Amino acid sequence: MKEKLKIKDLLSWTKCRLISGNPEKYICSISTDSRTIKNGDFFIPITGENYNGHDFIEASLRKNACGFVFESKYNEKLKLWEKSIKTKNLNDLIILKSQNNLSFLNNIAYNYIRKFKPTVIGITGSAGKTTAKNLLVNILSKKRKIGFTPGNYNTEIGVSKSILEIDSKTDIFIAELGMRGKGQIKLLSDICNLNIGAITAIGQSHLAFFKDLREIAMAKAEIAEVLYRNNGVLFLNNDDQFSDFIEKKVSCKTIRFGRNNNIAFNFIEKNTDDMGRFMFDLLKGSKKIANIKLNVPGYHNLYNACCAAAIALYLDVDSKTIKEGIEEAIIASSRMEIIKRKGKIIIDDCYNANPLSVKRAVDALVLISKKRNMRSVAIIGDMLELGSNSSGLHREIGGYLSEKKVDVLIAVGNLAGDVCKGFKNNINFNNSKIRYYYFRDKKELSGKIGNLLKNRDLILIKGSRANRMEDIINLV
């Protein structure tokens, strides 16, 4: 936390109750993880599906936390916590009681960001939001004092903690907004107090929580409610099938980006190198702004770059800075990351997976394999949270792999067997080079993978986060 907070202000912001401590004192830093807590941190225990942060309050005090907040339903535990404080004067500790600690954290962030009033940009989408965010961060950080959500900090916890890292000198805050259900984008947008929003793409993600793609589009469009209130603007991917649908549903101003010089911000792809990294012209309307080369493979990343560039141009960033920001950007690990190993090339796109992102990664695999004359190998894991049509969507991916003429499919996981079925049903058995294999888990794969791969293989590894597909990299 960059700016210390007076306890009295926290009480006002969160409507919590002061149990002990001086309301005129300050909190200098907070922590939601007792494992990484530092001397003087204020501990906010969060309750999740598989854990309860209240179980670690004593551990936080042993590490010299300055205090903690607890939820009122754990009121009976207060005496136990007090007994465990042997070396501290209870009155020296800051102890607060709230109704819900996640709401407590969110309310702090909500008020904290309004205290400093930076320009706030929120990026969401079923695919591409992290890359678009990282590209924009790299552009804007060259000229402005910015804050942003690092890594995968795109939830209520991550976004709120990231907000607390800004200060009075921060001009711009850039937030990646994740979603697992209705109302989440609205909540995150409201916490952040957005001025600018962007939706990168709508795809088949988190279908376990939504009826169909239209519901997903509506949930993403929640970003526009705060934008309308703040007289802000929403950037939409002109080539996404739901851009017209979203534009009709929202009340805020919209701006389009994409592959079409009849729209506000657009690109024209030129060529690609042998690693699938595209060169493109960036245009504002019909006016060429810059010629740029991506440093990450995949045609889909042209859209992510155009999204970032469009927002930067809207903020009056010069073309030289935009070009340098995109070309020099370091893309997050396990997101189309290229790894060279033992004569093979690995495309590490392990971070997460849904049907849209898998198809995009497969397109890049096929493109690079043709450019470099390498055998294409797709190691595909389960795609989670796809709801009742999960089996059909996995088969669809298998069919897509076959359609794109991927040479070798290695499917890993309980659900990935359907990828094999889809691949097999569409395979051209006249092509003797095409192979497919199925393994129930990574352990079963580990004993066989050495016999399946060859020198000069180009290997895509992709699957949902829970699969930890990155473990397979060490087997190659």
Secondary structure, DSSP 4 states (H G I P E B T S, - for coil): --S-EEHHHHHHHH--EEEES-TTSEE--EES-TTS--TTPEE---B-SS-BGGGGHHHHHHTT-SEEEEEGGGGGGHHHHHHH--SS-GGGSEEEEES-HHHHHHHHHHHHHHHH--EEEEEE-SSSHHHHHHHHHHHHTTTS-EEE--TT--SHHHHHHHHTT--TT--EEEEE---SSTTHHHHHHHHHT-SEEEE----S-STTS-SSHHHHHHHHTTHHHHHHHTT-EEEEETTSTTHHHHHHH--SEEEEEES-TTSSEEEEEEEE-TTSPEEEEEEETTEEEEEEE-SS--THHHHHHHHHHHHHHHTT--HHHHHHHHHT--PPTTSSEEEEETTEEEEEE-S---HHHHHHHHHHHHHHHHHHT-EEEEEEE---S-GGGHHHHHHHHHHHHHHTT-SEEEEESTTTHHHHHHHHHH--TT-TT-EEEEESSHHHHHTTHHHH--TTEEEEEE--GGG-GGGGGGG-
